[in-house]
């Protein structure tokens, strides 16, 4: 007696590969949908903190501007209005240059980590 029914025929190798490819495509699409949903959830979750961080940076910038303007006014008594502004601007540029130099060194040190040979 035959195990298969009369109308059933064994699947050929071509049909098996076609089914495997279709299953693989379905799996890949499901994985992409999962990672997309996960990424969108993370972005949605991080939206408010990023807005607050940008607001904080803008307030810090405004505060530093007020600080350097005040420093320029304070130095105006000693160097005159123009000289006080120049000295305050040079101090601000020096501070920015020091911070940029530190950042450059940190970036160079961080990029060298992946360059080490095993």
C-alpha positions in Angstrom: 0.0 0.0 0.0 1.1 3.5 -0.8 1.6 5.9 2.1 0.7 8.9 0.0 -2.8 9.4 -1.5 -3.5 8.8 -5.1 -3.5 12.5 -6.0 -0.5 13.5 -4.0 2.8 13.4 -5.7 6.2 13.9 -4.1 7.5 17.4 -4.2 10.4 17.9 -6.5 13.7 19.4 -5.4 12.8 22.6 -7.3 9.5 23.0 -5.3 11.4 22.4 -2.0 13.9 25.1 -2.8 11.2 27.5 -3.9 9.4 26.9 -0.6 12.6 27.4 1.3 13.3 30.7 -0.5 9.8 31.9 0.1 10.1 31.1 3.8 13.4 32.9 3.9 11.9 36.0 2.3 9.1 35.9 4.8 11.6 35.6 7.7 13.7 38.5 6.4 10.6 40.7 6.0 9.5 39.9 9.5 13.0 40.7 10.9 13.1 44.0 9.0 9.7 44.9 10.3 10.7 44.0 13.9 13.9 46.1 13.7 12.1 49.0 12.1 9.5 48.9 14.8 12.2 48.7 17.5 14.1 51.6 16.0 11.0 53.8 15.7 10.1 53.0 19.3 13.5 54.1 20.4 13.4 57.3 18.4 9.9 58.1 19.8 11.2 57.4 23.3 14.2 59.7 22.8 12.3 62.6 21.2 11.5 64.5 24.4 15.0 64.1 26.0 16.6 65.3 22.8 14.4 68.4 22.7 15.2 69.1 26.3 18.9 68.7 25.6 18.8 71.1 22.7 17.0 73.6 24.9 19.6 73.2 27.6 22.4 73.8 25.0 20.7 77.0 23.8 20.3 78.3 27.3 24.0 77.5 28.1 25.0 79.4 24.9 22.9 82.4 25.9 24.4 82.3 29.4 27.9 82.2 28.1 27.1 85.1 25.8 25.8 87.2 28.7 28.9 86.2 30.7 31.3 87.4 28.0 29.4 90.6 27.4 29.5 91.3 31.2 33.2 90.5 31.2 33.7 93.0 28.3 31.8 95.7 30.3 33.9 94.9 33.4 37.1 95.1 31.4 36.0 98.4 29.7 36.9 100.3 32.8 40.5 99.2 32.4 40.9 98.9 28.6 38.1 101.1 27.3 34.9 99.8 25.6 36.6 98.5 22.5 39.6 97.0 24.3 37.3 95.3 26.9 35.3 93.7 24.1 38.5 92.6 22.3 39.9 91.1 25.6 36.6 89.3 26.3 36.4 87.9 22.8 40.0 86.7 22.9 39.4 85.0 26.3 36.3 83.3 24.7 38.3 82.2 21.7 41.1 80.8 23.8 38.6 78.8 25.9 37.0 77.5 22.7 40.4 76.6 21.3 41.4 74.7 24.4 38.1 72.7 24.4 38.5 72.0 20.6 42.1 70.8 21.2 40.9 68.4 24.0 38.1 67.1 21.8 40.6 66.5 18.9 42.9 64.6 21.2 40.1 62.5 22.5 38.8 61.7 18.9 42.3 60.7 17.9 42.7 58.4 20.9 39.3 56.9 20.2 40.0 56.2 16.6 43.3 54.5 17.4 41.4 51.9 19.4 40.2 50.1 16.3 43.6 50.3 14.6 45.4 48.0 17.1 46.6 44.8 15.4 45.8 41.5 17.0 
